[in-house]
Amino acid sequence: MTPLVLALVAGAVIGLALGALGGGGSVLAVPALIYLLGFTPVEATTASLIIVTATSATALYAHARDGNVAWKTGSLFAAAGIVPAFLAGAVAGRLPEALLTAAFAAIAALAALRMLRPSGSEPPGRIRPGKAAGAGAGLGAVTGFLGVGGGFLAVPALVSVLGLAMRRAVGTSLLVITVNSLAALTARAGTGDGLQWEVIGPFTAAAILGAWDGKRLATKISGAALQKIFAGVLLAVAAFMLADVIA
């Protein structure tokens, strides 16, 4: 396949996951950019933030139209992650590529295992602001460091820590992802001069269209089934990346 076709296919899959699950798809963006399109780890994490920001904002609009975004709760959660996302984004570009790849593989494996575990909800009356702020800050750091939206961590945190129903957690996570990705991208300003915009552009466009399809898919297929499919893909990606680092 040509780079353009690969970018379109990968973008569509990632957008589909973001739209349907509120997370998970962005974890596939970095390995797709590295192994399918020839980006370096640093270039891939920066490009991923561009793709994730645009796609998440689009998916957020789709979920907001249906009233599935808790704006106040999501804004507070996202605010806690802005500074960590900015700082981690500034540091990431200075780390060895092998370390970034290994860390990303570990996060991908964590995401897969988290998707395979059922999430329980905590009654809103038991919400702990300090715990919520800690979860938001940790998510921001992951976003800035690895160039992923962190929805695979945001959704369960919004359910278990903040007591949101799953459907509202998915929509609200997209608000958190958009804010954190923007903060991390700001920290990396000037590092994307050599990026392949002829690849990033089609990749992003396909992801945005995929996000709309993912939103519709979420109403037809159970979230549990979708999560199992993407979890299997993520585990395979994590294993491949770790093997590549070791080799």
N, C-alpha and C positions, 0 to 999 in steps of 0.2 A: 504494500500500500504506500501511497505517497504521503509525505508529512501532513498535507492538507486533509486528506481523508482520515488519517489517524487522529488528527486533532478534532475533527468533527465527530467521530465515533466516540472518542474518550470524553469529549465535552458533553455529549448527549447523555452518556451513562452517569456522569457525575451530577449533572443537573437533575436527572431523574431521581437520584438518591436524595439530593437536597430537598427537592420539592415534596417527595413522599415521606421522608423520615425526619426532616429538619436537621440532618447531619449524617455523617458517614461518607457521603460522596466526595467531600473535599479531601478526605484522607487518601483517596485514590488519585487525586490530581498530581501530587508530587511524584509518585512513582511512574505515572503515565508520562509526565514531562521528561523524566530522567531516562527511562528505559525505552520508551517508544519514540520520543522526539529529540533525544540527544542533549537535553539541558544539563548543566552541572547542578549539584544539589543546592547551591546558593541561588543560582538563577531560577531553579524550579520552585523553591520556597517563595521567592519574590513574585514570580509569575502566578503562582497558586493564589497568593493574596489578592492579586488583581482579579483573577477569575472568580474567586470565592466572594469577594465584595460585590461584584456586579450581579452574580447569580443569586446570592442571598437576598440582596435588596429587591430583586424581581420576585423571588418566591415570597418574601415578606409581604409585598403588596398583594399578592394573590391570597394569602392567608388572612391579611387584615380586612380584605373585602368581605370575608365570611365571619368577621368578628372573633377570630381565633388568636388574637394577640393581646396579652396582658401588658399594656404599654407602661404603666407605672412600675410594676414588678420587674419587667424586663429592663427598663431603663436603669433602675437601681442596681440590678445584677450586672448589667453591662458596664456601668460607671466604675464599679470596683475593679474591672479588668483593664481599663484604659491605660493606666500607668504601667502595670506589669507587661501589657502587650507592647507598649512603646519601647520599654527598656529591653525586653527580650528580643524584639525585632532589631534593635541597634547592635546587640551582642552577636546575634546569630551569624551575621556576615563575616565575622572574624574567627569563627571556629573551623577546625579541620573538617573537610568534606566527609571523611569516614565516620567521624563522630556524629555529624548531622544525620547521615544515613542510618547509622545504628540506632540513634535516638528515635528517628522516625519509625523504623521497623518496630521498635518496642511499643510506641504509641499506637501503631496500627493493630498490633496484637491485642493490646489493652482494649481498643475500641471494639474489636471483634468479640472478645470475651464478654465485654459489657453488653453488647447487643444480644448475646445469647442468654443473658440472665434476665428474668422477669423483673419489672420495676414495680414496687409498691408505692402508694401515695401516702403522704403524711398530712393529717388534718391541718388546715390553715392556722388554727389556733396555736399550734406547736411550733410555728416557724421561729427560728433563731436568727436574728439579724446578723450576729457575728459569724455564724456558720455560713450564711448566705453570702456575706462579703468575702469570706475566705474562699468559697467555691468560685465566686466570680473572679477573684484575683488569680487563682490557679488556672482557670480557663483562659484568662487573658495572656498569661505567661506562655501557655502551650501554643496559643494562636501566634504570638509574636515570634517564638523560637523556631517553630516548625512550619509556619506558613499554612496551617490548617485552620478551618473555622472553629473546630471544637464542638460541633453540635452533638457528636456522640457522647460527650461529657455533659454538655449543657442540658440536654433533654432529661436524662435521669436526675440531674441536680435540681432542675426546676420542678420535677415531679416529687422527689423525695424530700428536698430541703424546703421548697416554697409551696408545696401542696397543690400544684396546678394539675388539672386533668390532662391526660396525654395529648389530646388534640390541641389544647391551648399551649401546652409545653412545646410542641413542635413549632407552632407559629411564633411563639415568644423567643424560642432559641434562635430563630432567624434574625430577630432584632439584635440579640446579643452577638451573634456571629458577624453581622454587618458592622457594628460599632467596633468590635475588637479588631477585625480585619483592617478597617480604615486606620486605626491607631497604629497597628504594626506596619502597615504600608507607609504611613507617614515617616516612621522611624527609618525606613529603608529608602527614603527619597534620595535619588542620585545613584542608586545601585542598579537601576534597571536600564541604563543607557545602552547596554549591549544586548538586550533581550530581543528575541525573535518575534517582533510584533505581528509579522505576517502569519505566525502560528498562533500566537495568543489571541488575536482578534477572532478568527474563526472558532477557536476552542471556546472562547467566552460566549460567542453568539449561540453555539450549539448547546452550551450548558444552560443558557437562559431559556431557550426553547424547551429543553429537557425538563427544566424546573416546572414549567406550566403543565407538561404531561405528567410529571410526578405528582403534582397536586391532584390531578384527576385520577391517577392510578391509586392514590391513597384511599379514595372513596370506594374502590372496587375490589381491592385485595387487602387482606388483613395485615396490619402492621407487623404482627409476629412472623408471618411468612416472608415479608420483605426483609425484615431484620435478619432472618436466618440466611437468606440468599446473600446479602451484602456481607454478613459476618464471615461466611465461607470464603468469599472473594478476598476480604481483608486478611484473613489468616494465611491464604496462599501468597498474597503480596508481601506480608511481613516475613514469611519464611524465605522467599526469594531474595529479599533485600538483605536479610541477615547472612544468607549463604554467600551473597555477593561481597559483603564486607569481609567475611572470614577468608574467602578465597583471595 
